Amino acid sequence: MNKVTALVTKQKAFFRTDQTKDIDFRLDALNKLRLAIKHHEKILMDALKADLNKSEFEAYTTEIGIVLKEIRYTVSHLRSWAKPKKVKTPITHFGSTSYIYSEPYGVSLIISPWNYPFQLAVAPLIGAIAAGNCAIIKPSELTPKTSEILAKIIQEAFPEEYISVVQGGVETSQILLNEEFDYIFFTGSVPVGKIIMEAASKNLTPVTLELGGKSPCIVHDDAHLKLAAKRIAWGKFINAGQTCVAPDYLYVHGKIKHDFLQELKSAIKELYGENPLENKDYTHIVSEKHYNRLCSFLDNGKTFVGGKVKKEELVIEPTVLTDINWEDTIMQDEIFGPILPVLEYRSLTEVIEGIEHHPKPLALYIFSESETIQQEILNRVTFGGGCINDTVYHLGSPHLPFGGVGSSGIGAYHGKGSFDTFSHAKSVLKQTTRFDLPYRYPNVKNGLKKIKLFLK
């Protein structure tokens, strides 16, 4: 028996003790996790700096703080979420009552990516713990320092038969996927998501897939240009564009394109300085492979802003490309970096058709003051989630389940959405023994006539 099989076996045995089903046990685990994160906050920030050159501000706001907020929210609501929910019972079931029980799946596997290596490992873990599961986390090998600190935090807070971290590369992921888990939660690319789903299908294991895709951002001719430019620059270039919900490309109305681009240039300068390559707080690209892929896009269209690189440090400055069309290589796949292509449009139909001829996006952003324009896009375009007159901000709300649709993902989480994702909804009907309705039995006289009064 290899180490992974032994660990999964140990967790399954621990889950069968039913300790994780106790609400006080879950609350205690969440509070232990919170305290462990706070205790390791400084070395966690150092690890994120080493792996991705994240500033302390960015590391806290996008990785640590957002997770602590999620834990607090979950702790304050868990008892009410976990209570059996009494639901209505139809007249045909007179004498009975109906309930929905939320029960944990068992042992869950969480495979997390490198772009937000702490947040995207711990956020789903919060849901797994809250719902009463055991969990094994497989963090990314591309951010080794953060993965190492994550393993340290988990090891110090929990016994391995309850929560554990397994580090390694692709081979480790393959070994884990050969095991029979009760739930799999994956965040990453579409191609790897397909591999995860295929592996899960062998045991009919339920999955959540948080993937990506090309998320459009539409700037209509009535948008508040200065605010739009600043919010788009922030959403696109935070984490050097290595964000699954970052605006992947812009659709800008021709009437305001020139003015908007000037505002965008000013916003980038305001946020990242005259020379972003020398900005010590500007995030780096995670690996040489990803850096080279991104650099191959820099000759597409015309460079309006940016375009400079520093290979020895894997840095690409915030870049805006104009004169782009759907045939350009940058428009063939998700960019996942600090390069923003701009397409021009004259009618909303043109925009909607352009989006609909490609896979359903994870996010969509609309900048317009018109309620009519906003509703037309919301009604006609399918996407995972998004914002009106902002970017990325929806991700931080525990009241908004976050997830994709179609090739951008399956399932959603955050807040109660996380609890629901890691819970099986068990339906139970409790029947009375004080009397018995005869109509359902086949030997009742005029039974069909009587049952038709109820079932029609």
NORUR-V850385 format. One record per residue. N is the residue number from 0. RES is the residue in one small letter. NEAR is the number of other ideal C-beta (glycine too) atoms within 10 Angstrom. Layout:
{{N:RES:NEAR} {N:RES:NEAR}}
This chain:
{{0:m:8} {1:n:10} {2:k:9} {3:v:17} {4:t:14} {5:a:10} {6:l:19} {7:v:23} {8:t:14} {9:k:17} {10:q:26} {11:k:17} {12:a:12} {13:f:17} {14:f:22} {15:r:10} {16:t:9} {17:d:11} {18:q:14} {19:t:23} {20:k:15} {21:d:11} {22:i:14} {23:d:8} {24:f:15} {25:r:25} {26:l:18} {27:d:12} {28:a:22} {29:l:20} {30:n:14} {31:k:15} {32:l:23} {33:r:19} {34:l:12} {35:a:17} {36:i:21} {37:k:11} {38:h:13} {39:h:19} {40:e:16} {41:k:9} {42:i:14} {43:l:23} {44:m:22} {45:d:16} {46:a:24} {47:l:28} {48:k:20} {49:a:14} {50:d:23} {51:l:26} {52:n:20} {53:k:28} {54:s:16} {55:e:15} {56:f:11} {57:e:20} {58:a:24} {59:y:17} {60:t:14} {61:t:23} {62:e:25} {63:i:21} {64:g:16} {65:i:19} {66:v:22} {67:l:16} {68:k:12} {69:e:24} {70:i:21} {71:r:14} {72:y:18} {73:t:24} {74:v:17} {75:s:10} {76:h:15} {77:l:19} {78:r:12} {79:s:9} {80:w:18} {81:a:20} {82:k:12} {83:p:12} {84:k:13} {85:k:11} {86:v:11} {87:k:7} {88:t:15} {89:p:10} {90:i:6} {91:t:13} {92:h:15} {93:f:11} {94:g:13} {95:s:13} {96:t:14} {97:s:15} {98:y:15} {99:i:13} {100:y:14} {101:s:19} {102:e:15} {103:p:23} {104:y:21} {105:g:18} {106:v:25} {107:s:30} {108:l:25} {109:i:28} {110:i:24} {111:s:29} {112:p:22} {113:w:21} {114:n:26} {115:y:27} {116:p:27} {117:f:28} {118:q:21} {119:l:24} {120:a:26} {121:v:27} {122:a:25} {123:p:27} {124:l:28} {125:i:25} {126:g:27} {127:a:31} {128:i:32} {129:a:29} {130:a:26} {131:g:25} {132:n:28} {133:c:28} {134:a:25} {135:i:23} {136:i:24} {137:k:23} {138:p:28} {139:s:24} {140:e:15} {141:l:18} {142:t:26} {143:p:16} {144:k:17} {145:t:29} {146:s:25} {147:e:16} {148:i:23} {149:l:26} {150:a:16} {151:k:16} {152:i:20} {153:i:23} {154:q:14} {155:e:11} {156:a:19} {157:f:19} {158:p:11} {159:e:16} {160:e:17} {161:y:20} {162:i:25} {163:s:19} {164:v:23} {165:v:20} {166:q:15} {167:g:15} {168:g:11} {169:v:10} {170:e:9} {171:t:14} {172:s:22} {173:q:12} {174:i:16} {175:l:21} {176:l:21} {177:n:13} {178:e:19} {179:e:14} {180:f:27} {181:d:20} {182:y:25} {183:i:22} {184:f:29} {185:f:29} {186:t:26} {187:g:22} {188:s:17} {189:v:17} {190:p:9} {191:v:17} {192:g:23} {193:k:13} {194:i:16} {195:i:22} {196:m:15} {197:e:10} {198:a:20} {199:a:20} {200:s:10} {201:k:10} {202:n:12} {203:l:7} {204:t:20} {205:p:17} {206:v:18} {207:t:25} {208:l:23} {209:e:26} {210:l:26} {211:g:30} {212:g:26} {213:k:21} {214:s:30} {215:p:25} {216:c:26} {217:i:25} {218:v:28} {219:h:22} {220:d:18} {221:d:14} {222:a:23} {223:h:15} {224:l:19} {225:k:14} {226:l:14} {227:a:26} {228:a:24} {229:k:18} {230:r:22} {231:i:29} {232:a:26} {233:w:16} {234:g:23} {235:k:30} {236:f:28} {237:i:20} {238:n:21} {239:a:29} {240:g:24} {241:q:23} {242:t:24} {243:c:28} {244:v:26} {245:a:29} {246:p:27} {247:d:27} {248:y:25} {249:l:28} {250:y:21} {251:v:29} {252:h:21} {253:g:11} {254:k:13} {255:i:17} {256:k:18} {257:h:9} {258:d:13} {259:f:23} {260:l:20} {261:q:13} {262:e:20} {263:l:27} {264:k:17} {265:s:15} {266:a:22} {267:i:26} {268:k:15} {269:e:11} {270:l:16} {271:y:19} {272:g:14} {273:e:7} {274:n:11} {275:p:23} {276:l:15} {277:e:11} {278:n:17} {279:k:7} {280:d:14} {281:y:24} {282:t:25} {283:h:19} {284:i:26} {285:v:24} {286:s:13} {287:e:10} {288:k:10} {289:h:18} {290:y:20} {291:n:12} {292:r:15} {293:l:23} {294:c:16} {295:s:11} {296:f:22} {297:l:17} {298:d:13} {299:n:18} {300:g:19} {301:k:12} {302:t:16} {303:f:17} {304:v:19} {305:g:22} {306:g:17} {307:k:14} {308:v:18} {309:k:14} {310:k:12} {311:e:6} {312:e:12} {313:l:19} {314:v:21} {315:i:27} {316:e:23} {317:p:26} {318:t:24} {319:v:24} {320:l:24} {321:t:18} {322:d:14} {323:i:20} {324:n:12} {325:w:11} {326:e:8} {327:d:16} {328:t:10} {329:i:22} {330:m:20} {331:q:12} {332:d:16} {333:e:20} {334:i:24} {335:f:22} {336:g:25} {337:p:27} {338:i:27} {339:l:29} {340:p:22} {341:v:22} {342:l:22} {343:e:16} {344:y:20} {345:r:11} {346:s:10} {347:l:17} {348:t:11} {349:e:13} {350:v:22} {351:i:18} {352:e:11} {353:g:17} {354:i:23} {355:e:12} {356:h:8} {357:h:14} {358:p:18} {359:k:18} {360:p:28} {361:l:28} {362:a:29} {363:l:24} {364:y:31} {365:i:25} {366:f:28} {367:s:22} {368:e:13} {369:s:13} {370:e:9} {371:t:8} {372:i:19} {373:q:17} {374:q:12} {375:e:16} {376:i:23} {377:l:13} {378:n:7} {379:r:14} {380:v:18} {381:t:12} {382:f:21} {383:g:26} {384:g:22} {385:g:25} {386:c:19} {387:i:17} {388:n:16} {389:d:17} {390:t:26} {391:v:23} {392:y:16} {393:h:19} {394:l:22} {395:g:15} {396:s:13} {397:p:18} {398:h:10} {399:l:14} {400:p:18} {401:f:25} {402:g:20} {403:g:29} {404:v:17} {405:g:15} {406:s:18} {407:s:28} {408:g:24} {409:i:18} {410:g:18} {411:a:20} {412:y:24} {413:h:26} {414:g:21} {415:k:20} {416:g:19} {417:s:29} {418:f:23} {419:d:19} {420:t:23} {421:f:29} {422:s:24} {423:h:15} {424:a:10} {425:k:11} {426:s:9} {427:v:10} {428:l:11} {429:k:11} {430:q:11} {431:t:11} {432:t:6} {433:r:6} {434:f:8} {435:d:10} {436:l:16} {437:p:11} {438:y:16} {439:r:13} {440:y:10} {441:p:6} {442:n:6} {443:v:14} {444:k:7} {445:n:8} {446:g:14} {447:l:9} {448:k:10} {449:k:14} {450:i:15} {451:k:10} {452:l:9} {453:f:14} {454:l:8} {455:k:5}}
